[in-house]
Amino acid sequence: MFSLLRPSPQRIGRFLDTARELPLSYAPVGLAQRADHGFSVDEHVAVVGSGGAAFTRAAAALAEWRHFEVGWVELFPKRASIAPGTVVAVLARHVGFWSLNGCRIVYAIGTPTGPEFGFAYGTLTDHAESGEEIFQITRSPETGEISYRARAVSRQRAALARLGSPVARALQRRFRRDSARALARAIAG
């Protein structure tokens, strides 16, 4: 959903209610783990901390969606579960307009005790894109460094997203970089 005005809390609630009944906009689940023809693959990996205590903080921050605290993107409901089947709405403020997009958690990765942890969500049919995105942390056994990976496999679905493809892709890149910084802040704080 695109809008010139920020959607009201009531509109976001209705959007979520409807989104819970929608199917994924792609198949098969697991798309972000490979590259399928017709989909763009985008990935950002950044070191966000080091050590066992930092991994524990990173896992908690990821489970609380702290990587979405970027200033121009919001998640609804706040601090949603990352359990498979959970539906969320992602509200983003773009240049002059807002978009609201539905996603469903499709699988978990590892455990919060390491050495890797995360989840993936897939787009619903009310999303401007079609695809899947992984949010994952990994602790290196050699160095103790904690890497954050945001990997998206997607293609534009909505006409406005297709027309503005270069802008949409730039916003996706910006989100991946901003989300890594947000997670690093959450770990440090």
N, C-alpha and C positions, 0 to 999 in steps of 0.2 A: 504494500500500500504506500503510495506517495502522497504527500500533502504539503501545502505551503505553510500550514500552521502545525505547531506541535499537537499531536493527538492528546485528548483529555484522558485522565485516568480511566474514566468510564469506557471510552472508545478502545483503549488498550485492553481493558478487561473483556470486552465483547470480542475483540480480535483473538485473544487467547482462548476464550470459550469455543470459538469457531475452529481455531487452529488445531485444537486437541482431536478433532474428528477427521482432519485431513491426512491424506497419504503423503509419503515422501514424493518428491518431484523427480526422482532418479532411481535407477537400479543398476547393479545390486549394492546392498550395504557392503561397505569395505572399499568403496571407490577411492577414498583418499589414500589407501595403501598402495595404489598402483596408478598408472596413467592410461586412461581409456581414450580412444580416438574421439575427437570432438570436444574434449575438455582441456582447459588450461590447468597447468600444475604450478602452484606458487608455494614457496616455502621460505620461512625465515627461522634461523637457528641462532640463539644468543646465549652466552654464559650469563646466568643470573645469580649465581652464588657458589658457595663451596662448603663441603662438610655435611656430616650427618644431621646436625641441628638445622642447618639451612634447608636440607632436603625436606625435613619434617615441616618446616614453616612453608616451603614452596608447595608441598602437597596440600596443606590446609588452605593456602591462598588460592590454589587452582580449584579446589573443591568449592570454595566460596565465590568463584568467578571474579576474583580480584584483578585478574588480567583484563577484565572488561572496564576497569576504572581508568579510562583514557580521556575523559572530559567531553567527548563528542558522541559517545556510544553508551547506551544504557540497556540493561537486561531486565526483563520482567518475566516472572516475578523475581524480585531481588533475592539473591542467594538461593536460587532454585537448586533442587537436588540434581546431581549429575548421574543419577541412576538411569539406565536405559529405559526409554519410554517417556521420560519427562519432556514436556513441551515448553519452549521458551519463546518469547518475542524479543527481537533485537531492534531497538529504536536508534537510528543514526541521524545526526544532523549533518546535512551536506551543504554545499554552496547554495543557499537560498531555499532549501526545502528539507523535508523530513522523509525518512522511509521507515516502515515497520515491517518486519519480516519474521515469519515463523520457522522454527527449527525443532527437531526432536533428537534427543540423545539416542544414538544408535548402538554404541558399545563403549565398554570401559577398557582401559589399558593398564595392566599391572596392578600394583597395590600401593597404598599410601606409605608403606614401609620400604619401598624401593625394590630394585634399583631404578625402576621406571614406573611412572604413574600418569594417568591422564584419561581423556575421553574424546569421543568424536560426536559431532552432531551433523545431522543431515537436513537439507532444506525441505520444507513442505511446499505444497502447490500454491501457497500464497506468498512465496518468496520471490524476489526479483531475479535471483540466481537459481541455478540447479546444481547441486553437488554436495560435497561433504568436507568437513574440516576437522582436523585433529589438533588438540591442544595437549601437549605432553611434556613432562620433565623427565630427565634421565641423569643419574649420578654416575660419573666415570669411576670405575674401581681403581684405576691407576692414579688419577689426580684428585679425585673427590669433587671436581667441578660439576656443577649442576647446569645442564643445558635445557633451555626451553625451546620447543619446536612448535610452530604453528604452520600446518601444511593444509592447503586447500586445493581441491580438485573441483573445478566449477566451469560453468558456462552461463552466459546471460540468458534469462528466460523472458523477462518483461521487455516490452518494446522500448521503453525509456532507458532501460539498462543496456539494451543492444545499441541504441543510438548513441548513448554516452559511454560506450565501452572503454575508451581510453581513460575517462574520468573515473569510471567504476573500478577499473583495475588499479589506478593510482590510489584510490581510497582504500582498496583492499590491502595494498602494500603498506600504506600508512598505518592501517589498523594492526597489521602483524608487528611492525616495529614498535608502535605505541604500546601494544599489549605486552611485549617483552619488557619494556621499561616499567610498565605498571606492575608486572609480577616481581621484578627486581626490587622496586620500592616496597612492595608488600613484604618481601622476605627480609629486607633490611630494617623495616619499621617494626 
